[in-house]
Amino acid sequence: MPEMREETTAATAQAPAATGTGARPGDFWERLRSAVGEAVVGAEQPLRLLATALLAEGHALIEDVPGVGKTLLAHAFARALGLGFARVQGTPDLLPTDVTGTSILEAGALRFVPGPVFTNVLLVDEINRATPRTQSALLEAMQERQVSIEGSTRPLPDPFLVLATQNPIELEGTFALPEAQLDRFLVRIRLGYPDEASERSIARRYLEPGDPIERVGPVVAAGDIAALRAGARSIRVSDEVERYLVALTRATRRHPDVQLGASPRASVSLYRATQAWALLAGRTFALPDDVQAIAPFVLGHRLLLDVDRQLRGASVDRIVEQLLSSVPVPLERA
């Protein structure tokens, strides 16, 4: 049997060790917003949600119509963080090995050629155009930060973040993401159309020479990202705030319009996202306001509506709004 040997590439290398520079959350957010703003206009909330996913060690689903800048935002985000970036285009003929990698026979030995998943930020464009078999190949990577290929388990670089995009309008030739995969995304993000002033600014961007993405430079070291993630995990969540966010998740299971409510994993995601949101606000503790700000983006895509209620106009956005207004908000003690 041919000898196995593994190709060493920059893509498989781990992120650099912590630099110990002690990046402050407020400075990090301001620098990130400024850098990404060199290429992306009017996307402050989506960018903050991406930063939240990064600090909470989650993944993000960017769902919107074509042409609003989903791919540009993901690329600019990776460049501003100085992280490795790879892009996969979802198509019906995309194979799992096109994502994870495969071994080839070379000079009597098997050499493993890593796929694009061996990077820090993986953009899966139009993920719903990939077949369920290929979509499932991402599940292990998203949950375990590793891939099992040909009997071997290979760890992925740290940090590792999946940014997947999908078009919710054009459904021909697509494969809906299963609930198990949707549950792996920490947040679902929608960009929406820019206002008139922003759209005029977008149109003017290409009057200057060069691609706007080239003007985005790194604002933080990989070691600082590890420190910021550790800082997010240390954000204090009081018993009252913890009880509130769990109550929101549990309330989704009792809503009459919901066939399948949010899972306990949603409570974990909401907890971690609340910590990251508070960190980006420059605080060492979480408030009920943080839960309310992030809950629609964490819970919405995890709810499966009753078909009959959906035909009568029910929507996940409206349901989350109802829950936020009906679940009692604790009065946080100073």
C-alpha positions as CSV (number, residue, x, y, z in Angstrom):
1,M,0.0,0.0,0.0
2,P,1.4,3.4,-0.9
3,E,3.0,5.5,1.9
4,M,0.9,8.4,3.2
5,R,2.5,11.8,3.4
6,E,0.9,15.2,3.9
7,E,1.5,18.3,2.0
8,T,2.6,21.3,4.1
9,T,1.1,24.5,2.9
10,A,0.4,27.9,4.2
11,A,-3.3,27.0,4.2
12,T,-2.8,24.2,6.8
13,A,-0.6,26.2,9.1
14,Q,-2.0,27.3,12.4
15,A,-2.6,30.9,13.1
16,P,0.3,32.8,14.7
17,A,0.7,32.6,18.4
18,A,-0.7,35.3,20.6
19,T,1.2,38.5,20.3
20,G,0.4,39.8,23.8
21,T,-0.4,43.3,22.5
22,G,-3.6,43.4,24.6
23,A,-6.0,44.9,22.0
24,R,-8.8,46.7,23.7
25,P,-12.3,45.8,22.5
26,G,-13.3,49.4,21.8
27,D,-10.2,50.1,19.8
28,F,-10.7,46.8,17.9
29,W,-14.2,47.6,16.9
30,E,-13.4,51.2,15.8
31,R,-10.4,50.0,13.7
32,L,-12.3,47.2,12.2
33,R,-15.2,49.4,11.2
34,S,-12.8,52.0,9.7
35,A,-10.9,49.4,7.7
36,V,-13.9,47.6,6.3
37,G,-15.5,50.9,5.5
38,E,-12.7,51.4,2.9
39,A,-14.5,48.9,0.7
40,V,-18.0,48.4,2.2
41,V,-20.5,51.2,2.6
42,G,-23.4,51.3,5.1
43,A,-23.0,47.8,6.6
44,E,-22.2,48.7,10.2
45,Q,-24.7,46.4,11.8
46,P,-23.9,43.4,9.6
47,L,-20.2,44.0,10.3
48,R,-20.8,44.1,14.1
49,L,-22.7,40.8,13.8
50,L,-19.8,39.2,12.0
51,A,-17.4,40.5,14.7
52,T,-19.8,39.0,17.3
53,A,-19.7,35.6,15.5
54,L,-15.9,35.7,15.5
55,L,-15.6,36.6,19.2
56,A,-18.2,34.0,20.2
57,E,-16.5,31.3,18.1
58,G,-19.5,30.8,15.9
59,H,-20.4,31.0,12.2
60,A,-22.6,33.4,10.2
61,L,-25.2,32.9,7.5
62,I,-25.6,36.0,5.3
63,E,-28.9,35.9,3.5
64,D,-30.0,38.5,1.0
65,V,-30.7,39.2,-2.7
66,P,-27.8,39.3,-5.2
67,G,-25.8,42.5,-5.6
68,V,-26.0,43.9,-2.0
69,G,-22.4,43.1,-1.1
70,K,-22.5,39.8,0.8
71,T,-19.2,38.5,-0.8
72,L,-17.5,41.9,-0.6
73,L,-18.3,42.2,3.1
74,A,-17.0,38.7,3.9
75,H,-13.8,39.4,2.0
76,A,-13.2,42.8,3.5
77,F,-13.8,41.3,7.0
78,A,-11.2,38.7,6.5
79,R,-8.6,41.1,5.1
80,A,-9.2,43.6,8.0
81,L,-8.5,40.7,10.5
82,G,-5.3,39.6,8.6
83,L,-6.7,36.1,8.4
84,G,-6.5,33.4,5.7
85,F,-9.4,33.6,3.3
86,A,-10.8,31.0,0.9
87,R,-14.0,31.0,-1.2
88,V,-16.1,28.1,-2.4
89,Q,-18.9,28.5,-4.9
90,G,-21.9,26.4,-4.2
91,T,-23.0,24.4,-7.3
92,P,-24.9,21.1,-7.7
93,D,-21.7,19.4,-8.9
94,L,-19.5,20.5,-6.0
95,L,-18.2,17.4,-4.2
96,P,-17.3,17.1,-0.5
97,T,-13.7,16.5,-1.5
98,D,-13.7,19.9,-3.3
99,V,-14.2,21.4,0.1
100,T,-12.2,19.2,2.5
101,G,-9.4,18.0,0.2
102,T,-8.2,14.6,-1.1
103,S,-5.1,12.5,-1.6
104,I,-3.3,12.1,-4.9
105,L,-0.8,9.4,-5.9
106,E,2.5,11.0,-6.6
107,A,5.9,9.2,-7.0
108,G,4.5,6.0,-5.4
109,A,3.1,7.9,-2.3
110,L,-0.2,9.4,-1.4
111,R,0.1,13.1,-0.9
112,F,-2.8,14.9,0.9
113,V,-3.9,18.1,-0.9
114,P,-5.9,20.2,1.6
115,G,-9.1,21.8,0.4
116,P,-10.2,25.4,0.9
117,V,-11.7,24.5,4.3
118,F,-8.1,24.6,5.7
119,T,-8.2,28.4,6.2
120,N,-9.3,30.9,8.8
121,V,-12.3,32.4,7.1
122,L,-14.2,30.2,4.6
123,L,-16.8,31.9,2.4
124,V,-19.3,29.4,1.0
125,D,-21.1,31.4,-1.6
126,E,-24.7,30.3,-2.3
127,I,-24.4,27.4,0.1
128,N,-28.0,26.3,-0.8
129,R,-26.9,25.5,-4.3
130,A,-24.6,22.7,-3.0
131,T,-26.1,19.3,-2.6
132,P,-27.0,17.9,0.8
133,R,-24.0,15.6,0.7
134,T,-21.6,18.5,0.3
135,Q,-23.5,20.6,2.8
136,S,-23.1,17.8,5.4
137,A,-19.3,17.8,4.8
138,L,-19.3,21.2,6.5
139,L,-21.1,20.1,9.6
140,E,-18.1,18.5,11.2
141,A,-15.9,21.4,10.3
142,M,-18.3,23.9,11.8
143,Q,-19.0,22.0,15.0
144,E,-15.7,20.2,15.8
145,R,-13.2,22.5,14.0
146,Q,-11.8,19.4,12.3
147,V,-12.5,17.2,9.2
148,S,-12.3,13.4,8.9
149,I,-10.8,12.4,5.6
150,E,-9.8,8.9,4.4
151,G,-9.7,7.6,8.0
152,S,-7.7,10.5,9.4
153,T,-8.9,13.4,11.5
154,R,-7.2,16.7,10.7
155,P,-7.6,19.9,12.8
156,L,-8.5,23.2,11.1
157,P,-6.6,26.4,11.7
158,D,-7.6,28.6,14.7
159,P,-9.6,30.8,14.4
160,F,-11.9,29.1,11.9
161,L,-15.1,30.9,10.8
162,V,-17.6,29.9,8.1
163,L,-19.4,32.7,6.3
164,A,-22.1,31.2,4.1
165,T,-24.3,33.2,1.8
166,Q,-27.6,32.3,0.2
167,N,-30.2,34.0,-2.0
168,P,-33.7,33.6,-0.4
169,I,-35.5,34.6,-3.6
170,E,-34.2,32.4,-6.4
171,L,-35.0,28.8,-5.3
172,E,-34.8,26.9,-8.5
173,G,-31.9,24.4,-8.4
174,T,-31.3,24.9,-4.7
175,F,-31.3,22.6,-1.7
176,A,-32.7,24.0,1.5
177,L,-30.4,23.9,4.5
178,P,-31.5,21.2,7.0
179,E,-32.4,22.4,10.5
180,A,-29.3,20.7,11.9
181,Q,-27.1,22.8,9.8
182,L,-29.0,26.1,10.4
183,D,-28.6,25.4,14.1
184,R,-24.8,25.5,13.6
185,F,-24.9,29.2,12.5
186,L,-24.6,31.5,15.4
187,V,-26.3,34.4,13.6
188,R,-28.2,35.1,10.4
189,I,-27.5,38.4,8.8
190,R,-29.4,40.4,6.3
191,L,-27.8,43.4,4.6
192,G,-30.7,45.0,2.9
193,Y,-30.6,47.8,0.3
194,P,-28.5,50.9,1.1
195,D,-30.0,54.3,1.4
196,E,-29.6,56.8,-1.4
197,A,-26.5,58.5,0.1
198,S,-24.8,55.2,0.6
199,E,-25.7,53.9,-2.8
200,R,-24.2,57.1,-4.4
201,S,-21.0,56.5,-2.4
202,I,-20.9,52.9,-3.6
203,A,-21.2,54.1,-7.2
204,R,-18.3,56.6,-6.7
205,R,-16.0,54.0,-5.2
206,Y,-14.7,52.9,-8.6
207,L,-13.8,56.4,-9.8
208,E,-10.5,55.9,-7.9
209,P,-7.9,53.5,-9.4
210,G,-7.8,50.0,-8.1
211,D,-10.3,47.7,-6.5
212,P,-11.7,49.1,-3.2
213,I,-10.9,45.8,-1.5
214,E,-7.2,46.4,-1.9
215,R,-7.5,49.4,0.4
216,V,-8.5,47.2,3.3
217,G,-5.5,46.4,5.6
218,P,-5.1,44.3,8.7
219,V,-6.0,46.1,12.0
220,V,-5.4,43.3,14.5
221,A,-3.0,40.3,14.9
222,A,-4.2,36.7,15.2
223,G,-2.9,36.6,18.8
224,D,-5.1,39.6,19.6
225,I,-8.1,37.7,18.3
226,A,-7.4,34.9,20.7
227,A,-7.2,37.5,23.5
228,L,-10.4,39.1,22.5
229,R,-12.2,35.8,22.4
230,A,-10.9,35.0,25.9
231,G,-12.2,38.4,27.0
232,A,-15.6,37.7,25.6
233,R,-15.8,34.4,27.5
234,S,-15.0,36.3,30.7
235,I,-17.9,38.8,30.3
236,R,-20.0,38.6,33.4
237,V,-23.6,37.4,32.8
238,S,-25.7,37.8,36.0
239,D,-28.3,35.3,37.0
240,E,-31.1,37.7,36.0
241,V,-29.7,38.1,32.5
242,E,-29.0,34.4,32.1
243,R,-32.6,33.6,33.2
244,Y,-33.9,36.1,30.7
245,L,-32.1,34.8,27.7
246,V,-33.0,31.2,28.6
247,A,-36.6,32.3,29.0
248,L,-36.6,33.8,25.5
249,T,-35.3,30.6,24.0
250,R,-37.9,28.4,25.9
251,A,-40.7,30.8,24.9
252,T,-40.1,29.9,21.2
253,R,-41.2,26.4,21.9
254,R,-44.5,27.5,23.3
255,H,-45.5,29.9,20.6
256,P,-48.6,28.7,18.7
257,D,-47.2,29.6,15.3
258,V,-44.0,27.6,15.9
259,Q,-43.8,23.9,15.0
260,L,-40.2,23.5,16.2
261,G,-38.7,26.0,18.6
262,A,-35.1,26.9,19.4
263,S,-32.9,24.1,20.8
264,P,-30.7,24.3,23.9
265,R,-27.9,25.0,21.5
266,A,-29.7,28.3,20.8
267,S,-29.5,29.2,24.5
268,V,-25.7,28.6,24.4
269,S,-25.4,30.6,21.2
270,L,-27.5,33.5,22.7
271,Y,-25.4,33.4,25.8
272,R,-22.1,33.6,23.9
273,A,-23.4,36.2,21.4
274,T,-24.6,38.4,24.3
275,Q,-21.1,38.2,25.9
276,A,-19.4,39.2,22.6
277,W,-22.0,42.0,22.0
278,A,-21.2,43.4,25.4
279,L,-17.5,43.2,24.8
280,L,-17.8,45.2,21.6
281,A,-19.7,47.8,23.6
282,G,-16.7,48.2,25.9
283,R,-18.3,46.6,29.0
284,T,-17.2,43.8,31.3
285,F,-20.8,42.7,32.0
286,A,-23.9,41.9,29.9
287,L,-27.2,43.7,30.1
288,P,-30.7,42.7,29.0
289,D,-30.3,45.3,26.3
290,D,-27.5,43.1,24.8
291,V,-29.8,40.1,24.8
292,Q,-32.5,42.1,23.0
293,A,-30.1,43.5,20.5
294,I,-28.7,40.1,19.4
295,A,-31.7,37.8,19.9
296,P,-33.4,38.4,16.5
297,F,-30.2,37.3,14.7
298,V,-29.6,34.3,16.9
299,L,-33.1,32.9,17.2
300,G,-34.9,33.7,13.9
301,H,-33.3,31.1,11.7
302,R,-33.7,28.3,14.3
303,L,-37.5,28.4,14.3
304,L,-39.6,26.2,12.1
305,L,-43.0,27.7,11.6
306,D,-46.3,25.8,11.3
307,V,-47.2,25.7,7.6
308,D,-50.8,26.7,8.1
309,R,-49.8,29.7,10.3
310,Q,-47.1,30.7,7.8
311,L,-49.7,30.8,5.0
312,R,-51.7,33.1,7.1
313,G,-48.9,35.6,7.4
314,A,-46.8,34.4,10.4
315,S,-43.1,35.2,10.1
316,V,-40.1,34.4,12.3
317,D,-39.2,38.1,12.6
318,R,-42.7,39.0,13.9
319,I,-42.6,36.0,16.4
320,V,-39.2,37.1,17.8
321,E,-40.6,40.7,18.2
322,Q,-43.6,39.3,20.0
323,L,-41.4,37.3,22.4
324,L,-39.1,40.3,23.1
325,S,-42.2,42.4,24.0
326,S,-43.9,39.6,26.1
327,V,-41.1,38.0,28.1
328,P,-40.5,40.0,31.3
329,V,-37.2,42.0,31.2
330,P,-35.2,41.9,34.4
331,L,-34.1,45.0,36.1
332,E,-30.3,44.7,36.2
333,R,-28.7,45.6,39.4
334,A,-25.7,48.0,39.2
